[in-house]
Amino acid sequence: MAKVVLGVAVGVAVAACAVAALVVGRRVRTRRKWKRVVGVLKELEESCETTVGRLRQVVDAMAVEMHAGLASEGGSKLKMLLTFVDNLPSGSEKGTFYGLDLGGTNFRVLRVELGGQRSSFDRDVAQQAIPPRLMTGRSEDLFDFIASSLQHLVEKGNDSEQSPIIKELGFTFSFPVKQTSVSSGILIKWTKGFAITDMVGKEVAGVLQQTLARKGLNMQVAVLVNNTVGTLALGHYHDADTVAAVIIGTGTNACYWERTDAIIKCQGLLTTSGGMVVNMEWGNFWSSHMPRTSYDIELDAESPNPNDQGFEKMISGMYLGDIVRRVILRMSQESDVFGPVFSSLSVPFALGTPLMAAMHEDDSPELTKVARILKDDLKIPDLPLKARKLVVKVCDVVARRAARLAAAGIVGILKKIGRDGSGCIRVGRTRSDTKMRRTVVAIEGSLYTQYTMFREYLHEALHEILGEDIAQHVILKVTEDGSGTGAALLAASHSSKSVDNVQLL
Ligand code: BGC
């Protein structure tokens, strides 16, 4: 009997040991896997590092590339495109003008009534999402869609379509265009997911003009501008210290006011103002100082435009969510903490930047918004809190790098035009601000206006790079709907003069 009892006891002990070993083994394995997931985050943090020193190198590279792009055609990845916009609205413009804004996920048409003073300014705006099929179809369909929207606005405003007076239109077309005058230009390439091949190389305003004529709209494209240029125009209309404009939305870009004698590639360029707005197309900027990760490399390789728009792919709303998705996918491949590898995570652009921002800014203790987005949009249910925290951290790293790089880009422009304080007199250890002029940069785009953490990181970096005493003179000013409204204002300021102010000798 005693033997039997002993045998059972030994058996139970062995079984208990086996179970314990199993549990411990599983725990060790889980811990190891978790370590691997944390390792993915650590590696991401390291490769996204943007110290002030590194950002200053990006600033210098931006200024150098700007010089190179102005010196010769093709001299830099920065195209530094002439805009033929040689005067900016002053506030004295009068009349009714139209704006048409194409270039992001939405499309806007607007009418602006100008009373000759800044305060007597009235506008009517209609916005529509662009059906995705039109972004990759035929140019005729896209332009028909645009012209019909404009027709509705004209009808709504009781402006007779048949009126003998030609209505003037500012057309904001937010893609790289080689301008041939202030009201004409040739599409160089598409960006931001648009791919209407029959449009590349065509004169953009001409295509719109023909469509308007076909629809019986008595309208004249008075100016063809990039959205950055429209934004600068509206910024300058309200504040004459505005010298540059930046867009950080679906795509990213900047323009600024340049002296014509600095535009060396266009010798003999004469304007009455002595200056011209230059569209940098900074989305294509590249510098080896930019912190690049394996996720960026994969994203670029799988994009329809590899080796193109490198800066844009690290900064803008079209891509940030997808970088985050790629990191989460890697994490889920490293460990089953995320459950099985979810096929939804392998779908490109399954996580949009607005969702990424919502997760990043979830301040609930249980991260309920993160849980809901992961479940509803990425089909990852029941992710434990510690893994949800990791996801938030990934969003943080990706957004912070983007915002800091954008800040470095802005300081690069300031450096090029001598507004970064480097010319200030030093008094002892501090820089005297007596010579630093108030400098306004107009800014637009959903990433900046709607993503608070992004905006805060950008401001923080601007202050770090410039130093407090200089940064206090640099003001980033949001221009609401500037890209379209600014184009209508430019139509007004260029209406009677057309291109006569600009001469190429
Ligand atoms: C385009 C620019 C545009 C920017 C912001 C970029 O993809 O190339 O022309 O200004 O997006 O919309």
Residues whose N, C-alpha, C, O or C-beta is under 5 A from the ligand:
A	BS01	BGC	G103 S174 F175 P176 T191 K192 N227 T228 I247 G251 T252 N253 G283
